[in-house]
């Protein structure tokens, strides 16, 4: 089981190294990013090397599992990498589009954020000897938890308390991100309407105060909070369908509930 856990961690970290390059972020977790310390070419190389370590880690499963199980685990994990990079592509492409549909937004977060969590839970169920139904149920738990987590993250990116998040009020507005609150508000206020024109002008100007007022006018905060609740409920339903009640499922439930109530 440990090699699979290492593989998931390698995926997470190589994606962050590449993400920092793509977003030109100079800090992560209050420390200089890899590209800031060593330059973009070395950061790309480090990330690529770490991605190769994913395969090495998964192949170590052969010591305890059959070739068929190892190959299935590799297939699941590789699929997650493909979906993550597709989601990252969409995320970057959205920066150059004034409007993004909610369907496109959730397709993006379903890849960029939820795919790895789904794969982690599905592989864990596979290696633990779970039935196909249990693998599907835990995969659903991971995917829906990832979607709920991203919805909560987007909420905090607009309305989070600076003392807790370490970011200014409306940080996602200042950075021009097309996060869930912005995508929803743009759908509710068409470009041809006066409200839509006001919102789009404020977004272009990075006018946080006006954007916040526009979001409140279409009840965006409630929509995002409801989205967190909806995906949380779907996530916990997946855990329930796993039909296993032990210390591990209790821990997963507690982690999900804690993460989705977080304020930072």
BALUM-356609 format. One line per 5 residues: number of its first residue (from 1); their letters; for each residue x, y, z of C-alpha. Coordinates in pm, 1 decimal, padded with zeros to 6 digits. Example, Ala and Ser with C-alpha at 12.3 -4.5 7.8 and 13.67 -1.06 7.14 Angstrom:
! residues 2
1	AS	01230.0/-00450.0/00780.0; 01367.0/-00106.0/00714.0
! end
This chain:
! residues 264
1	XXXXX	00000.0/00000.0/00000.0; 00287.2/00241.1/00081.7; 00422.9/00253.4/-00277.0; 00079.7/00359.4/-00403.7; 00062.7/00630.5/-00139.2
6	XXXXX	00407.5/00751.4/-00244.6; 00294.4/00759.2/-00608.7; -00004.3/00978.7/-00523.0; 00222.3/01213.9/-00327.0; 00468.2/01235.0/-00617.8
11	XXXXX	00181.1/01329.1/-00850.8; 00060.6/01598.3/-00615.2; 00404.7/01751.2/-00575.9; 00518.8/01739.8/-00938.6; 00191.5/01907.8/-01036.2
16	XXXXX	00256.3/02185.5/-00784.1; 00608.0/02243.3/-00919.4; 00473.4/02275.8/-01274.1; 00174.3/02479.6/-01155.5; 00403.7/02735.2/-00992.2
21	XXXXX	00589.1/02776.5/-01321.9; 00265.5/02812.2/-01517.3; 00121.8/03068.6/-01274.0; 00453.5/03248.7/-01208.1; 00399.5/03199.0/-00833.1
26	XXXXX	00709.6/03291.3/-00636.5; 00602.4/03140.4/-00302.3; 00429.6/02824.8/-00184.0; 00365.8/02750.1/00181.6; 00559.8/03066.9/00268.5
31	XXXXX	00876.1/02941.4/00095.7; 01031.4/03024.5/-00243.8; 00908.0/02798.1/-00522.8; 01144.4/02565.7/-00707.9; 01157.1/02780.0/-01022.1
36	XXXXX	01221.2/03093.3/-00813.0; 01519.5/02928.2/-00646.2; 01668.2/02735.8/-00938.8; 01510.7/02876.2/-01254.5; 01234.7/02754.8/-01485.8
41	XXXXX	01439.8/02493.0/-01679.4; 01543.3/02314.4/-01359.1; 01189.8/02334.8/-01218.5; 01052.0/02165.5/-01530.5; 01321.2/01900.3/-01502.7
46	XXXXX	01252.3/01837.5/-01132.9; 00880.7/01807.5/-01198.0; 00936.5/01567.8/-01487.7; 01173.4/01354.8/-01279.6; 00916.5/01339.6/-01000.6
51	XXXXX	00652.1/01230.9/-01251.5; 00878.6/00942.8/-01358.4; 00907.2/00844.4/-00991.7; 00530.8/00785.6/-00993.9; 00578.4/00484.0/-01221.6
56	XXXXX	00870.6/00356.2/-01018.2; 00665.3/00373.0/-00701.0; 00364.8/00192.2/-00851.3; 00584.4/-00082.2/-00995.9; 00709.5/-00159.3/-00645.2
61	XXXXX	00363.2/-00300.2/-00576.6; 00476.1/-00616.3/-00758.4; 00644.5/-00726.2/-00437.5; 00307.7/-00778.6/-00266.2; 00045.5/-00782.1/-00542.6
66	XXXXX	-00014.7/-00967.2/-00867.3; 00091.4/-00826.2/-01203.0; -00276.5/-00774.7/-01288.5; -00346.3/-00567.1/-00976.5; -00026.0/-00366.9/-01025.4
71	XXXXX	-00115.9/-00293.4/-01387.3; -00468.3/-00187.3/-01287.5; -00327.7/00048.4/-01023.4; -00089.7/00196.4/-01280.7; -00377.7/00242.0/-01525.2
76	XXXXX	-00589.8/00425.6/-01266.2; -00305.5/00651.6/-01159.0; -00197.0/00729.8/-01515.4; -00555.5/00817.7/-01602.0; -00560.9/01061.7/-01311.2
81	XXXXX	-00248.4/01236.3/-01442.4; -00409.2/01274.2/-01785.6; -00726.3/01420.2/-01634.3; -00527.6/01653.0/-01407.2; -00327.4/01799.2/-01694.5
86	XXXXX	-00642.6/01839.8/-01902.7; -00800.8/02024.4/-01610.4; -00494.2/02245.3/-01576.9; -00514.4/02328.1/-01947.5; -00877.2/02434.3/-01906.7
91	XXXXX	-00793.4/02640.1/-01597.7; -00525.1/02833.2/-01784.9; -00744.4/02878.1/-02091.7; -01023.2/03025.8/-01877.4; -00796.1/03317.2/-01783.9
96	XXXXX	-00834.3/03447.5/-02140.5; -01212.5/03403.5/-02159.3; -01453.4/03660.9/-02021.2; -01726.4/03404.8/-01954.5; -01705.4/03036.6/-01861.5
101	XXXXX	-02007.1/02808.1/-01818.3; -02068.3/02625.2/-01491.7; -02048.1/02296.3/-01684.0; -01700.5/02389.1/-01812.4; -01594.7/02500.5/-01464.8
106	XXXXX	-01690.7/02169.5/-01303.4; -01529.4/01979.7/-01589.1; -01208.3/02167.7/-01510.6; -01220.3/02109.8/-01133.0; -01324.5/01749.8/-01191.2
111	XXXXX	-00989.1/01703.3/-01361.0; -00754.7/01943.1/-01187.2; -00869.2/01878.1/-00830.4; -01098.3/01575.6/-00808.5; -00922.7/01326.5/-01038.5
116	XXXXX	-00627.5/01260.6/-00807.4; -00846.0/01216.9/-00499.6; -01071.1/00977.2/-00688.7; -00769.2/00775.8/-00802.7; -00621.4/00763.8/-00451.1
121	XXXXX	-00940.7/00618.9/-00303.8; -01000.0/00380.5/-00593.9; -00645.6/00241.4/-00580.3; -00667.8/00205.5/-00203.5; -00986.9/00001.0/-00239.2
126	XXXXX	-00826.6/-00210.5/-00512.9; -00516.5/-00291.3/-00308.2; -00726.4/-00355.9/00000.8; -00916.5/-00628.1/-00179.4; -01241.5/-00434.6/-00215.7
131	XXXXX	-01513.1/-00543.2/-00454.7; -01574.4/-00346.1/-00773.8; -01877.2/-00190.0/-00605.3; -01660.6/-00076.2/-00313.8; -01397.1/00058.9/-00551.5
136	XXXXX	-01665.1/00258.5/-00734.2; -01816.0/00384.8/-00408.1; -01482.9/00502.0/-00269.2; -01391.8/00651.5/-00605.1; -01715.6/00849.9/-00588.6
141	XXXXX	-01625.6/00959.1/-00236.4; -01287.6/01088.5/-00355.0; -01424.2/01265.5/-00662.9; -01710.1/01437.0/-00480.7; -01484.3/01531.4/-00190.9
146	XXXXX	-01244.8/01690.7/-00440.7; -01526.8/01892.6/-00596.5; -01654.2/02003.2/-00255.6; -01300.7/02094.8/-00147.9; -01251.9/02311.9/-00457.3
151	XXXXX	-01588.7/02481.7/-00403.9; -01484.6/02563.4/-00046.5; -01144.2/02682.6/-00166.2; -01313.0/02913.2/-00418.2; -01540.3/03044.9/-00142.5
156	XXXXX	-01238.3/03130.8/00073.3; -01065.4/03289.7/-00225.4; -01338.0/03555.6/-00227.3; -01476.3/03574.7/00126.1; -01201.9/03421.3/00339.2
161	XXXXX	-01073.3/03613.2/00639.8; -00724.4/03751.6/00564.1; -00604.6/03668.5/00917.0; -00683.6/03302.0/00850.4; -00609.4/03262.8/00478.7
166	XXXXX	-00302.4/03485.7/00466.2; -00450.4/03649.8/00155.0; -00634.9/03980.3/00107.3; -01012.4/03995.8/00079.7; -01111.7/03903.4/-00274.3
171	XXXXX	-00769.9/03757.0/-00356.2; -00910.4/03558.3/-00649.9; -01063.3/03879.1/-00787.9; -00728.2/04054.3/-00771.8; -00559.0/03765.5/-00952.4
176	XXXXX	-00827.2/03750.4/-01221.9; -00918.8/03387.6/-01155.1; -01239.7/03248.1/-01302.1; -01331.2/03069.1/-00980.4; -01678.8/02931.4/-00905.9
181	XXXXX	-01823.8/03255.3/-00757.8; -01715.8/03455.5/-01062.5; -01837.2/03192.7/-01310.0; -02177.1/03175.6/-01140.3; -02218.5/03555.1/-01120.6
186	XXXXX	-02127.6/03596.2/-01487.7; -02393.2/03340.2/-01581.4; -02653.0/03520.2/-01369.2; -02567.9/03863.3/-01512.6; -02557.4/03842.6/-01896.5
191	XXXXX	-02316.8/04071.0/-02078.3; -02605.0/04263.9/-02235.8; -02758.1/04359.8/-01897.8; -02656.5/04663.9/-01695.4; -02558.3/04436.0/-01404.4
196	XXXXX	-02350.5/04225.4/-01641.2; -02171.2/04524.9/-01786.7; -02097.0/04656.9/-01437.8; -01959.9/04320.6/-01322.4; -01739.9/04270.4/-01627.2
201	XXXXX	-01601.1/04622.8/-01606.4; -01523.1/04573.9/-01237.2; -01350.9/04241.8/-01306.6; -01131.7/04398.3/-01574.0; -01039.8/04679.9/-01334.2
206	XXXXX	-00978.8/04436.7/-01042.2; -01228.2/04652.6/-00847.4; -01281.7/04421.1/-00549.5; -01546.2/04631.2/-00375.6; -01769.2/04654.0/-00683.0
211	XXXXX	-01723.8/04289.2/-00774.9; -01821.0/04186.0/-00421.4; -02134.5/04398.3/-00445.5; -02223.8/04236.3/-00778.7; -02174.2/03889.5/-00630.3
216	XXXXX	-02404.4/03969.1/-00341.3; -02670.5/04101.8/-00579.8; -02712.2/03757.4/-00739.9; -02673.9/03560.0/-00413.4; -02343.1/03407.2/-00518.0
221	XXXXX	-02227.6/03333.2/-00164.7; -02534.5/03115.7/-00102.6; -02487.7/02929.0/-00431.2; -02124.7/02844.6/-00354.3; -02207.8/02736.5/00002.4
226	XXXXX	-02489.2/02518.2/-00132.5; -02247.1/02365.3/-00384.5; -02011.5/02269.9/-00100.6; -02301.2/02106.9/00085.0; -02425.1/01925.7/-00226.2
231	XXXXX	-02090.1/01769.4/-00311.7; -02018.1/01693.3/00054.8; -02344.9/01500.7/00079.4; -02261.9/01310.0/-00240.8; -01914.3/01234.9/-00106.2
236	XXXXX	-02043.1/01096.0/00223.8; -02302.8/00893.8/00033.3; -02018.6/00723.8/-00153.7; -01856.4/00640.6/00177.6; -02186.7/00498.1/00303.1
241	XXXXX	-02225.4/00281.7/-00009.7; -01886.1/00131.4/00060.7; -02076.1/-00067.8/00326.9; -01776.7/-00084.7/00556.7; -01772.6/00074.2/00900.6
246	XXXXX	-01433.7/00074.6/01067.9; -01163.6/00308.9/01195.1; -01054.2/00392.7/00839.6; -01396.4/00497.0/00710.9; -01451.6/00693.1/01033.3
251	XXXXX	-01122.4/00876.1/00976.3; -01212.3/00953.3/00612.6; -01549.1/01090.6/00718.3; -01388.9/01310.5/00985.0; -01123.4/01437.0/00743.3
256	XXXXX	-01388.9/01528.4/00485.7; -01607.9/01707.4/00738.4; -01312.1/01897.5/00884.8; -01167.4/01998.3/00547.9; -01500.3/02128.6/00422.2
261	XXXX	-01557.0/02345.5/00729.7; -01209.3/02494.6/00717.8; -01151.2/02870.6/00715.6; -00799.7/02872.8/00572.4
! end
